[in-house]
Amino acid sequence: MNFSEVFKQSNHLCKISPDGKYLATCVQYRLVVRDVSTLQILNLYTCLDQISHMEWSSDSQFILCAMYKRALVQVWSLEQPDWHCKIDEGSIGLVASRWSPDGRHILNTTEFHLRITVWSLCTKAVSYIKNPKACHKGIDFSRDGCYMALAERRDCKDYVCVFVCDDWHLLRHFETETQDLAGLEWSPNGCVLAVWDSCLEYKVLLYSLDGRLLSTYSAYEWSLGVKCVAWSPSSQFLAIGSYDEKVRILNHITWKKIAQFEHPATVTSTKVVVYKEVEKRSAAGSEEHTLHNITMGSSLLSRRSKYEIHPAPVQMPVVRPDPDRANPKIGVSTLAFSSDSRYLATKNGQASRSPHVDHHVFDEQLSAALESAFRMLGGCAFLTADNMASVIWVWDMQKMSLEAVLEQTSAVRCFQWDPKRSRLAMCTGNTKVYLWTPTGCVSVEVPSDGGFQVQLLTWHCHGDPLILLGKEQLCLCYTNTGTEDK
């Protein structure tokens, strides 16, 4: 592997353009655009305040910069550096801003979710959408960019609005069978909309584009329910992660459960490859380089790590959650399918907090919901469950079985699949980046003076390089093909 020099960034605001040609980073109130191939600065823009959110338009021609404290949005053009746009929401405030799929409209959500304002960059027309619900994922666009689904809360009931993105007219408006809708997401083919309830009730609803209820799934009652949901890229599977430490897989034909994945404290199957990270301080060059034992160091003496394969049975590291604290770190918190839908990676434990997401409203709702659940259930709602935040589980979706288990020395902060290959990248907040493929694992030290602690990572849209984000720095990791699945 090769690494670029280290660059500055703020709040982990670093994104590759959709066409893969440009790298945009934010440093306080400055927006820096670089050429991905040369890393040379192409444009430098100065905003009116520190940037809270940054996003590329779908055609890579414009960049949106939102400053939530000042309720401002500034838009910059790559082709015409002198052109710019400023949107001031004024006293009504601003909590979220995003592009529409056509890259010519901006959707701004006001404080207290009073409304969503749709601004047109072409005609300067303004449209308003009232009563958007304040939930973790209350808005989603279909993959083809034709439709927008929006969660709405009105008269103590949940609704879903489906808009046509061409002219923003309302296509469908229907009430959902939820007590407190927590999120919604289109299937990748845009045919089905998944809607799920809050953690107080296990309920997942599948709706067609015209608002017909296709199916309802509920695994159990009277306990904390759904924690995360993920579609496979093929739209054939819907994975549901729950507070009971299990992942349930629904099929796209009958919408019934076809598999259930558990996260036991002890892995007993001899067919599962268990990789365990082992750290030790050693001199550079003293490690043996094999398929499952590959390390790189940046200094003569460094804390290196390697993966060792452990035969079954293997005991997983378990941390019992504190029942006296709100938001217990239990349940399946993260799900991710590989690009070919062959593998599913899961983490059983508290999800890492991402600086790209405003967690304030969601945390308040979750806290209140969990406290209510504990009172209702006598304080025993899965509080005996385990937290395995340092373990990643990889499942084979063809065999519907566990393929590999990766045990790290620290809690996994972020993991993401290569968009082109069956290759999983991970980071744990230390100076290393980890890769898994069906042929093996690798642990790589990021060479940097002072130590580059990787807190987040993201793949280039073409699969290489891998962008690594530290607290206030970033660098690019150019991966080789040595660990690819042939």
Beta strands, then each sheet from edge to edge (+ up, - down):
strand 1: 2-3
strand 2: 7-8
strand 3: 14-16
strand 4: 22-27
strand 5: 30-35
strand 6: 41-46
strand 7: 53-56
strand 8: 62-67
strand 9: 72-77
strand 10: 84-88
strand 11: 96-99
strand 12: 105-109
strand 13: 115-120
strand 14: 126-130
strand 15: 139-141
strand 16: 147-154
strand 17: 157-164
strand 18: 170-175
strand 19: 181-186
strand 20: 192-197
strand 21: 204-208
strand 22: 213-217
strand 23: 226-231
strand 24: 237-242
strand 25: 246-251
strand 26: 257-262
strand 27: 266-267
strand 28: 273-283
strand 29: 301-310
strand 30: 314-315
strand 31: 332-337
strand 32: 343-348
strand 33: 388-396
strand 34: 401-407
strand 35: 414-417
strand 36: 424-427
strand 37: 432-437
strand 38: 440-445
strand 39: 456-459
strand 40: 466-469
strand 41: 473-478
sheet 1: 1+ 41- 2+
sheet 2: 1+ 41- 40+ 39-
sheet 3: 3+ 4- 5+ 6-
sheet 4: 7+ 8- 9+ 10-
sheet 5: 11+ 12- 13+ 14-
sheet 6: 15+ 16- 17+ 18-
sheet 7: 19+ 20- 21+ 22-
sheet 8: 23+ 24- 25+ 26-
sheet 9: 27+ 30-
sheet 10: 29+ 28- 34- 33+ 32- 31+
sheet 11: 35+ 36- 37+ 38-
end
